[in-house]
Amino acid sequence: MQNQTGAQAGETLKSTSPTTWVVRPDPDLADLIPSFQENRKNELVELKSARAKGDYEFIRRMAHTWKGICRPYGFVHLETLSRSLEEAGEREDGGDVDQILNEMTDYMENVRVVYDS
């Protein structure tokens, strides 16, 4: 089912603003979305700490977890970033990890949740 922007339900869209993301999750998840977002923000802090310690195994495992839980909540772009982070963690590529963590932080700070009626 497409929403009024032409995207599939649950799909994450980049808005015309370079820093605002729109997520249209299933309205049945409305009560769960705030804690989902808060948990991801807290885990981003843990991921950044792991990066500072060079703990790429933690980064890889956490990214793998995110990869599996983001799409069901409608955060498709975050799932894509998680896949990239997992791969960067496997390669122990600090530069890529830093870049992806910055993108994840920007995304989480600027994502807007909209429920279609």
Buried (B, 14 or more C-beta within 10 A) or exposed (E): EEBEEEBEEBBBBEEEEEEEBBBBBBEEBEEEBEEBBEEBEEBBEEBBEBBEEEBBEBBBBBBBEBBEBBBBBBBBBBBBBBBBBBBBBBEEBBEBBEBBBEBBBBBBEBBEBEBEE
